[in-house]
Amino acid sequence: MNAVIQLWSNLPVLVQMLINGLLVIGVIFPIGGACSLVERKVSAWMQGRPGPNRALPFWIAWVPVIAPMLQRLGVFHLMADGGKMFLKEDPVPGHVNKFYFTIAPLVAMIPALTTVVAVPFGAYLDSAGQMVPVVLANLDVGILAVFAVSSLGVYALILAGWASNSKYPFLGGVRASAQLISYELSMTLSVLPVFLWVNAPGGSGSLSLFNVVQAQSGVGLTPHSLWFIFYMPISAIIFLVSLFAETNRLPFDMAEGEADLVGGFHTEYGSMKWGLFFVAEYAHMLVGSGVFVLLFLGGWNPCPLVPLSTVAGWFHLTHQPIILGLLSIAIFLGKTLFFIFVFMWVRWTVPRFRYDQVMKLGWQKLLPLSIGNLIVYAVGIAIHDLHLGWKAWLALAVVSFAASWIALIQPEKKATL
């Protein structure tokens, strides 16, 4: 392992950047295509139908057991879809602004591929017994980089809607900009209590996602051995709801609601340009789910009270960094893929909101709730640092849940003439 690290360190910076970029593209594109297939299978399972199960290439049809099994799973539909996207005719309507119309799908892909770089997806123990993250760029401002770059994805939807020079795509772009701005506020405020907890007073301070996982990696019954979803359930719920809105997934897909906007911002698109928008959507889902796992579900730790270092000691993997790294990646991906399934589950279960309901939920419910949640945890962390005891924490928890309940069930004010 040391030889591999040494070899990597000796490579020129441009070569390292090129390899990292190819790795990101080589991972995200297949996962995006696989997610499109899995989504159709999940929807079929929920609706009691078989789903895609017909495609079967002639060169494998003769295999007796494997071929029918792969056909039933719909694996070859993934190949068919990919070939169709690349080979299908891609006409450009004459009424569009051709330059911006063409670059909009590329603008959508850039943030989706860039944010992956700052997300740690595993860890291993080095020769000194210290946990080292498996990440392309271990930034000290990791969460800030993810939020800053991912927020640029809205420009792709605005460009696509405006450049299409058509009323329905334009309305989809306007809806996307309003929706993403609304829910970014709640999402950002929901993660601040996590970093207030991680960064103790007097410390150096960090926005590293790796440090957040380390703060949930304590051994035994300690405050650092439980995941943050147990300490901050309201933050986790606000973040998850905002994540649905940020990724334009049902019930928040106002930018592409076919019931009232035909196809929304991508109405005029087809072939690979259309496919790039949805690969970007699945990439945002993947990164968002990964960030949720890092912030609230212990990252690569298998379960609460049992961190990865303990598992390494049980199975004698302390001096096997490659095996331990692969195990941590498998644990992290398992949690992340579960939330990808949750995205699909919600899409085929919850009906689409109206646009006014989306705006009301963002501005009148989640934003006040996230501000109140931040204040409560800021006071709670001060109580913890002042060692005021569990009674103060209990009183604060009661006040927090009461305030949350009042904020969520406040009566709607009816307009009067």
C-alpha positions in Angstrom: 0.0 0.0 0.0 2.8 2.4 0.8 4.4 1.7 -2.6 1.1 2.5 -4.3 0.8 5.8 -2.4 4.4 6.6 -3.2 3.8 5.9 -6.9 0.7 8.1 -6.9 2.6 10.9 -5.2 5.3 10.9 -7.8 2.9 11.3 -10.7 2.7 14.8 -12.2 -0.3 16.9 -10.9 -1.8 17.1 -14.4 -1.7 13.3 -14.7 -3.3 12.9 -11.3 -6.1 15.3 -12.3 -6.7 13.5 -15.6 -6.9 10.1 -13.8 -9.3 11.5 -11.2 -11.5 13.0 -13.9 -11.6 9.8 -15.9 -12.5 7.8 -12.7 -15.3 10.2 -11.9 -16.8 9.9 -15.4 -16.2 6.2 -15.5 -18.2 5.7 -12.2 -20.9 8.3 -12.5 -22.1 7.6 -16.0 -22.6 3.8 -15.4 -24.3 4.5 -12.1 -26.6 7.1 -13.8 -27.6 4.6 -16.4 -28.1 1.8 -13.9 -30.3 4.1 -11.8 -32.6 4.7 -14.8 -33.0 0.9 -15.1 -33.5 0.4 -11.4 -36.0 3.1 -11.3 -38.1 1.4 -13.9 -37.8 -1.9 -12.1 -38.7 -0.3 -8.7 -41.8 1.4 -10.3 -42.8 -1.9 -11.9 -42.5 -3.7 -8.6 -44.6 -1.1 -6.8 -47.3 -1.2 -9.5 -47.4 -5.0 -9.7 -46.0 -5.4 -13.3 -42.8 -7.0 -14.6 -41.1 -3.9 -16.0 -38.3 -4.1 -18.6 -37.6 -7.8 -19.3 -37.5 -8.3 -23.1 -34.1 -7.2 -24.5 -31.8 -10.2 -25.2 -28.8 -10.0 -27.5 -28.4 -12.9 -29.9 -24.8 -13.6 -28.8 -25.8 -14.6 -25.3 -29.3 -16.0 -25.9 -28.0 -19.5 -26.3 -26.7 -19.7 -22.6 -29.3 -21.8 -20.8 -29.6 -20.4 -17.3 -27.8 -17.1 -17.2 -29.4 -15.5 -20.3 -33.0 -15.9 -19.1 -32.1 -14.6 -15.7 -30.3 -11.5 -17.0 -33.2 -11.0 -19.5 -35.8 -11.1 -16.6 -33.7 -8.6 -14.7 -33.7 -6.2 -17.6 -29.9 -5.9 -17.7 -29.7 -5.6 -21.5 -32.1 -2.7 -21.5 -29.3 -0.7 -20.0 -27.2 -1.4 -23.1 -30.1 -0.7 -25.4 -30.8 2.7 -23.7 -27.2 3.7 -23.9 -26.9 2.8 -27.5 -30.1 4.6 -28.3 -28.9 7.8 -26.6 -25.6 7.9 -28.5 -27.0 6.8 -31.9 -30.4 8.4 -32.1 -30.9 11.4 -34.4 -30.6 14.7 -32.5 -32.4 17.4 -34.4 -32.1 21.0 -33.1 -35.3 23.0 -33.4 -34.9 26.1 -35.6 -36.4 28.5 -33.1 -33.9 27.9 -30.2 -30.8 29.8 -29.3 -28.4 27.1 -30.5 -25.3 28.0 -28.5 -26.9 28.1 -25.1 -29.3 25.3 -26.0 -26.3 23.1 -26.7 -24.2 23.9 -23.7 -27.0 23.7 -21.1 -26.7 19.8 -20.8 -22.9 20.2 -20.4 -23.5 22.9 -17.7 -25.7 20.4 -15.9 -23.0 17.7 -15.9 -20.2 19.9 -14.6 -21.5 20.5 -11.0 -22.8 16.9 -10.9 -19.3 15.5 -11.6 -17.3 18.1 -9.7 -19.1 17.6 -6.3 -18.1 14.0 -6.2 -14.5 15.0 -5.8 -15.0 16.5 -2.3 -17.1 13.6 -0.9 -15.1 11.0 1.1 -16.5 7.5 0.4 -14.3 5.3 2.6 -11.4 5.2 5.0 -8.5 2.9 6.1 -5.9 2.8 8.9 -2.4 3.9 8.1 0.8 2.5 9.6 0.4 4.8 12.6 -3.1 3.6 13.3 -4.7 6.8 12.1 -7.9 6.8 10.0 -7.2 8.2 6.5 -10.1 9.1 4.2 -10.5 7.6 0.7 -11.4 10.8 -1.2 -10.2 12.5 -4.4 -9.7 15.8 -2.7 -9.7 16.0 1.1 -10.8 19.6 1.4 -11.1 21.3 4.8 -14.1 23.1 3.5 -15.7 20.0 2.1 -19.4 20.7 2.8 -18.9 24.4 1.6 -17.4 23.1 -1.6 -20.3 20.7 -2.2 -22.9 23.3 -1.6 -21.2 26.0 -3.6 -20.6 23.8 -6.7 -23.9 21.9 -6.6 -25.9 25.2 -6.4 -24.5 26.0 -9.9 -26.6 23.2 -11.4 -29.7 25.5 -11.5 -28.0 27.6 -14.2 -28.3 24.6 -16.5 -32.1 24.5 -16.0 -32.4 28.2 -16.5 -30.3 28.1 -19.7 -32.2 25.2 -21.1 -35.6 26.9 -20.4 -34.5 30.3 -21.7 -32.6 29.0 -24.8 -35.5 26.8 -25.9 -37.4 30.0 -26.8 -40.7 28.3 -25.8 -43.2 29.2 -23.1 -43.3 25.8 -21.3 -39.5 25.3 -21.0 -39.2 28.9 -19.9 -41.7 28.5 -17.1 -39.9 25.3 -16.1 -36.6 27.2 -15.8 -38.3 30.0 -13.7 -39.8 27.4 -11.4 -36.4 25.6 -11.0 -34.6 28.8 -10.1 -37.3 29.8 -7.5 -37.5 26.3 -6.0 -33.7 25.7 -5.7 -33.1 29.1 -4.1 -35.9 28.5 -1.6 -34.7 25.1 -0.4 -31.0 25.9 -0.4 -31.6 28.2 2.6 -33.2 25.4 4.7 -30.6 22.9 3.6 -27.7 25.1 4.6 -29.2 26.0 8.0 -30.0 22.3 8.7 -26.3 21.3 8.6 -25.0 24.1 10.8 -25.9 22.3 14.1 -23.8 19.4 13.0 -20.7 21.6 12.5 -21.4 23.5 15.7 -21.3 20.1 17.5 -18.2 18.9 15.7 -16.1 22.1 16.1 -15.7 22.5 19.9 -15.0 26.0 21.2 -11.3 26.8 21.2 -10.6 24.4 18.4 -9.2 25.1 14.9 -12.6 24.7 13.3 -13.3 22.7 10.1 -16.0 22.1 7.5 -14.5 18.7 6.6 -16.9 15.9 6.0 -14.3 13.4 7.1 -14.2 15.2 10.5 -17.9 14.8 10.8 -17.7 11.1 10.4 -14.8 10.9 12.9 -17.1 12.7 15.4 -19.5 9.8 15.0 -16.8 7.1 15.4 -16.4 6.9 19.1 -16.0 3.5 20.9 -18.4 2.4 23.6 -21.1 4.5 25.2 -19.8 7.9 24.6 -21.4 11.1 23.1 -19.3 10.5 19.9 -20.4 6.9 19.4 -24.0 7.7 18.3 -24.8 8.9 14.8 -26.1 12.5 14.5 -29.5 11.4 13.3 -30.2 10.4 16.9 -29.0 13.8 18.3 -30.5 16.0 15.5 -33.5 14.2 13.9 -35.1 17.5 12.8 -31.9 18.6 11.0 -31.9 15.2 9.2 -35.5 15.6 8.2 -35.1 19.1 6.9 -31.9 18.2 5.0 -33.6 15.1 3.4 -36.8 17.1 2.3 -34.6 19.9 0.9 -32.5 17.3 -0.9 -35.7 16.1 -2.7 -36.4 19.6 -3.8 -32.8 20.4 -4.8 -32.7 17.3 -7.1 -36.1 18.1 -8.7 -37.5 14.7 -7.7 -41.1 14.0 -7.0 -43.1 15.3 -5.3 -41.0 18.5 -6.0 -40.4 18.1 -9.8 -42.0 21.5 -10.6 -39.4 22.2 -13.2 -40.6 19.3 -15.4 -44.2 18.7 -14.4 -45.7 17.0 -17.5 -49.2 17.6 -16.2 -48.9 21.4 -16.8 -45.6 22.0 -18.6 -45.4 19.1 -21.1 -41.8 18.3 -20.2 -40.7 21.5 -18.5 -37.2 22.8 -19.1 -36.2 19.8 -21.3 -39.3 19.8 -23.6 -37.3 20.6 -26.7 -34.4 18.2 -26.0 -33.9 14.7 -27.2 -31.2 12.0 -27.7 -28.0 12.4 -25.7 -28.7 16.0 -24.7 -31.8 14.8 -22.9 -29.9 11.9 -21.4 -27.2 14.2 -19.9 -29.9 16.1 -17.9 -31.0 12.8 -16.3 -27.5 11.5 -15.7 -26.9 14.8 -13.9 -30.0 14.3 -11.8 -29.0 10.8 -10.7 -25.5 12.1 -10.0 -26.9 14.8 -7.7 -29.1 12.2 -6.0 -26.0 10.0 -5.5 -23.9 12.9 -4.1 -26.7 14.2 -1.9 -27.4 10.8 -0.5 -23.7 10.3 0.2 -23.6 13.7 2.0 -26.6 12.7 4.1 -24.9 9.4 5.1 -21.8 11.3 6.1 -23.6 13.9 8.1 -26.2 11.9 9.9 -25.6 8.1 9.4 -22.0 7.7 10.4 -20.5 7.4 7.0 -18.6 4.2 6.6 -19.2 3.0 10.2 -21.3 -0.1 10.1 -23.7 0.7 13.0 -24.0 3.0 16.0 -21.5 2.2 18.9 -19.4 0.1 16.5 -17.0 2.2 14.4 -15.0 0.9 11.5 -11.8 0.8 13.7 -13.5 -1.7 16.0 -14.5 -3.9 13.0 -10.9 -3.8 11.8 -9.8 -5.1 15.1 -12.3 -7.9 15.1 -11.3 -9.2 11.7 -7.6 -8.3 12.0 -7.7 -5.8 9.2 -5.7 -3.1 11.0 -2.7 -3.9 8.8 -4.7 -4.6 5.7 -5.5 -1.1 4.4 -6.7 -2.2 0.9 -9.2 -4.7 2.3 -10.3 -2.3 5.0 -10.7 0.5 2.5 -12.9 -1.8 0.2 -15.0 -2.8 3.2 -15.6 0.8 4.2 -16.5 1.7 0.6 -19.0 -1.2 0.5 -20.6 0.0 3.8 -20.8 3.6 2.5 -22.2 2.6 -0.9 -24.8 0.3 0.8 -26.2 3.2 2.8 -26.1 5.5 -0.1 -27.8 3.1 -2.5 -30.5 2.6 0.1 -31.3 6.3 -0.1 -31.3 6.2 -3.9 -34.0 3.5 -3.4 -35.9 5.9 -1.0 -35.8 8.6 -3.8 -37.5 6.1 -6.2 -39.9 4.8 -3.6 -41.1 8.3 -2.8 -41.5 9.1 -6.5 -43.9 6.3 -7.1 -45.8 6.7 -3.8 -46.3 10.4 -3.1 -48.3 12.6 -5.6 -46.8 15.8 -7.0 -47.3 18.9 -5.0 -48.8 22.1 -6.5 -46.3 24.9 -7.0 -47.9 27.1 -4.3 -47.6 24.1 -1.9 -43.9 23.7 -2.7 -43.2 27.4 -2.1 -45.3 27.4 1.1 -43.4 24.4 2.5 -40.1 25.9 1.7 -40.7 29.5 3.0 -43.4 29.1 5.7 -42.5 25.7 7.1 -38.9 24.5 6.6 -37.2 27.9 6.8 -38.6 28.9 10.2 -38.2 25.4 11.4 -34.5 25.3 10.4 -33.8 28.7 12.0 -35.5 27.6 15.2 -33.6 24.3 15.1 -30.3 26.2 14.7 -31.1 28.4 17.7 -32.1 25.5 19.9 -28.9 23.5 19.1 -26.7 26.6 19.5 -28.2 27.1 23.0 -28.0 23.3 23.7 -24.3 23.1 22.7 -23.6 26.1 25.0 -25.4 24.2 27.8 -23.3 21.2 27.1 -20.1 23.2 27.2 -21.1 24.9 30.5 -21.9 21.5 32.0 -25.4 22.4 33.2 -26.6 18.8 33.3 -29.2 16.6 31.7 -32.2 18.5 33.1 -31.3 21.5 31.0 -30.9 19.3 27.9 -34.3 17.7 28.6 -36.0 21.1 29.0 -34.4 22.2 25.7 -35.6 19.1 23.9 -39.1 19.7 25.1 -39.0 23.3 23.9 -37.5 22.2 20.6 -40.2 19.7 19.8 -43.0 22.0 20.9 -41.7 24.8 18.7 -41.4 22.4 15.8 -44.9 21.2 16.2 -46.3 24.7 16.4 -44.4 25.7 13.3 -45.7 22.8 11.3 -49.3 23.0 12.3 -49.8 26.7 12.3 -53.2 27.5 10.7 -53.4 28.9 7.3 -54.5 32.5 7.1 -57.4 33.0 4.7 -57.5 36.1 2.7 -60.3 38.5 3.5 -62.0 41.1 1.1 
